[in-house]
Amino acid sequence: MMESMEQMHAGMLLVATPRLLDPNFAGTVVLLLDVADEGALGVVLNRPTPVAVAEVLEPWGSAVAEPEVLFLGGPVDDEAAIAIGRLGQTPADGEEPVGFRTVVRDTGLGMVDLDAPPEVVRGMLTGLRIFAGYSGWGAGQLQGEVARGDWYVVPGRPDDVFRDDTSGLLRDVLRRQPGELAWRATRPLDPELN
């Protein structure tokens, strides 16, 4: 079931519809990290780069999930790195492990401080992915794009973030949705080729 705008929150996925032609987002799946009246922030999950994490953030190279490459999180500030991790154990209410800020409490997903010592953070994570840049929307912008039909808004799963092969992520996310959205997973990216 597609979620309404009032139910959009961190942990939800934005799945690009065929009508979204912006090359920054065509064919993407975006994990929402923050949704507020002022805007929204997320990272693209299915755009791996050829750059190994160890080449640019050497101490984190062995801590990231396969493939051990940077992912392009979006068109905003691609010199900035955002790390998403999953805790092995959910902390008690009000507690945050050193170097970690919980984003989705019930799944243990959160943002990892890349300035924290990797050896301190590494042991508490079951998954880590690092993104160059991020996706951002100003107040009302994302709501307008959803209303225009550019995005499907659906629940996310932690496994979506840490897949080895992200090439089929968009179709797999749609396939697991109820009703008409599951059917859309079989639609070719270019209907002209059908």
C-alpha positions as CSV (number, residue, x, y, z in Angstrom):
1,M,0.0,0.0,0.0
2,M,1.4,3.4,-0.9
3,E,1.8,5.6,2.2
4,S,0.2,9.0,2.4
5,M,2.3,12.1,2.9
6,E,1.3,12.3,6.5
7,Q,2.8,8.9,7.1
8,M,6.1,9.6,5.4
9,H,9.0,9.2,7.8
10,A,12.6,8.1,8.3
11,G,13.0,4.6,7.1
12,M,10.5,4.8,4.2
13,L,11.6,4.4,0.6
14,L,11.1,6.6,-2.3
15,V,10.9,4.5,-5.5
16,A,11.3,6.5,-8.7
17,T,8.3,6.1,-11.1
18,P,8.9,5.8,-14.8
19,R,7.8,9.4,-15.2
20,L,10.7,10.6,-13.2
21,L,13.3,11.5,-15.9
22,D,15.7,13.6,-13.8
23,P,19.1,11.8,-14.4
24,N,19.9,12.2,-10.7
25,F,17.0,10.1,-9.7
26,A,15.7,8.0,-12.7
27,G,15.6,4.4,-11.7
28,T,16.5,5.0,-8.1
29,V,15.4,3.9,-4.6
30,V,16.0,6.5,-1.9
31,L,16.0,5.8,1.8
32,L,14.5,8.7,3.8
33,L,16.6,9.7,6.8
34,D,14.7,12.7,7.9
35,V,11.3,14.2,7.1
36,A,10.2,17.4,8.6
37,D,8.1,20.5,7.7
38,E,11.4,22.2,6.6
39,G,12.2,19.5,4.1
40,A,13.5,15.9,3.7
41,L,16.9,14.2,3.5
42,G,17.8,10.8,2.1
43,V,20.3,8.7,0.2
44,V,20.1,6.8,-3.0
45,L,20.6,3.1,-2.3
46,N,21.2,1.7,-5.8
47,R,24.0,3.8,-7.3
48,P,27.4,2.1,-6.4
49,T,30.5,3.9,-7.6
50,P,33.7,2.2,-8.7
51,V,35.6,3.9,-5.9
52,A,36.6,1.7,-3.0
53,V,35.8,3.0,0.4
54,A,39.4,2.2,1.5
55,E,40.7,4.6,-1.2
56,V,39.0,7.6,0.4
57,L,38.2,6.6,4.0
58,E,40.9,4.0,4.6
59,P,40.1,3.1,8.2
60,W,36.5,2.3,7.2
61,G,37.3,0.2,4.2
62,S,37.1,-3.2,6.0
63,A,34.0,-2.2,8.0
64,V,31.6,-1.6,5.1
65,A,29.2,-4.2,3.6
66,E,30.0,-5.8,0.2
67,P,30.6,-4.4,-2.3
68,E,33.2,-2.3,-0.4
69,V,32.6,0.8,-2.6
70,L,31.2,4.3,-2.0
71,F,27.6,4.7,-3.2
72,L,26.4,8.0,-4.7
73,G,23.8,9.2,-2.2
74,G,22.5,12.0,-4.3
75,P,23.4,15.2,-6.1
76,V,23.8,17.4,-3.0
77,D,27.3,17.9,-1.7
78,D,29.0,14.8,-3.2
79,E,32.2,15.7,-1.3
80,A,30.4,14.9,2.0
81,A,30.2,11.4,3.2
82,I,27.1,10.0,5.0
83,A,27.4,6.6,6.7
84,I,24.4,4.4,7.4
85,G,24.7,1.5,9.8
86,R,22.6,-1.1,11.5
87,L,23.0,-1.9,15.2
88,G,23.3,-5.5,16.3
89,Q,21.2,-4.7,19.3
90,T,18.7,-1.9,19.7
91,P,19.8,0.5,22.5
92,A,17.5,1.2,25.4
93,D,15.2,4.3,25.0
94,G,17.2,7.5,25.2
95,E,20.6,5.8,24.8
96,E,22.8,6.3,21.8
97,P,26.0,4.4,21.3
98,V,29.2,6.4,20.8
99,G,29.4,7.5,17.1
100,F,25.9,6.4,16.2
101,R,22.6,8.3,15.9
102,T,19.5,6.2,15.6
103,V,17.2,7.1,12.7
104,V,14.8,4.2,12.7
105,R,14.6,2.8,16.2
106,D,12.6,-0.4,15.5
107,T,15.1,-1.5,12.8
108,G,18.3,-0.3,14.4
109,L,19.2,1.9,11.3
110,G,21.1,5.0,12.0
111,M,23.8,7.4,11.0
112,V,27.4,6.6,11.9
113,D,29.9,9.4,12.8
114,L,32.8,8.9,10.5
115,D,35.0,11.0,12.9
116,A,34.5,8.4,15.6
117,P,37.2,5.7,16.0
118,P,36.2,2.9,13.6
119,E,37.3,0.2,16.1
120,V,34.7,1.6,18.6
121,V,31.8,1.6,16.1
122,R,32.6,-1.4,14.0
123,G,31.8,-4.0,16.7
124,M,28.3,-2.8,17.3
125,L,27.2,-2.8,13.7
126,T,25.8,-5.6,11.6
127,G,26.0,-3.5,8.4
128,L,27.6,-0.3,7.2
129,R,27.3,1.6,3.9
130,I,29.0,4.9,3.0
131,F,27.4,7.4,0.6
132,A,29.1,10.3,-1.2
133,G,26.5,13.1,-1.2
134,Y,22.9,13.0,-0.3
135,S,19.4,13.7,-1.7
136,G,17.6,16.7,-0.2
137,W,14.3,18.5,-0.7
138,G,13.2,21.9,0.6
139,A,9.9,22.6,2.4
140,G,7.0,21.2,0.3
141,Q,9.3,20.1,-2.6
142,L,9.1,16.3,-2.0
143,Q,5.3,16.5,-1.3
144,G,4.9,18.1,-4.7
145,E,7.0,15.5,-6.5
146,V,5.0,12.7,-4.8
147,A,1.7,14.4,-5.7
148,R,2.9,14.8,-9.3
149,G,3.6,11.0,-9.5
150,D,7.4,11.1,-9.5
151,W,7.8,8.7,-6.5
152,Y,6.1,5.7,-4.9
153,V,6.4,6.0,-1.1
154,V,6.7,2.6,0.5
155,P,8.0,0.9,3.7
156,G,11.7,0.1,3.7
157,R,13.6,-2.8,5.2
158,P,17.1,-2.7,6.6
159,D,18.2,-5.4,4.1
160,D,17.4,-2.8,1.3
161,V,20.3,-0.7,2.5
162,F,23.0,-3.5,2.6
163,R,22.3,-5.6,-0.5
164,D,25.4,-6.9,-2.3
165,D,23.8,-6.4,-5.7
166,T,21.6,-3.3,-5.9
167,S,20.8,-3.6,-9.6
168,G,17.4,-5.3,-9.0
169,L,16.5,-3.3,-5.8
170,L,13.8,-1.1,-7.5
171,R,12.0,-4.1,-8.9
172,D,12.3,-6.2,-5.7
173,V,10.9,-3.4,-3.6
174,L,8.0,-2.9,-5.9
175,R,7.4,-6.7,-6.2
176,R,6.9,-7.1,-2.4
177,Q,4.2,-4.3,-2.3
178,P,0.5,-5.2,-2.3
179,G,-1.8,-4.7,-5.3
180,E,-1.0,-2.6,-8.3
181,L,2.5,-1.6,-7.2
182,A,3.7,-5.3,-7.3
183,W,2.4,-5.4,-10.9
184,R,4.5,-2.3,-11.8
185,A,7.6,-4.3,-10.9
186,T,7.2,-6.1,-14.3
187,R,6.9,-3.0,-16.3
188,P,9.9,-2.3,-18.6
189,L,11.9,0.8,-17.7
190,D,11.2,2.0,-21.3
191,P,7.7,1.0,-22.3
192,E,8.6,1.7,-25.9
193,L,10.7,-1.5,-25.8
194,N,7.7,-3.7,-24.9
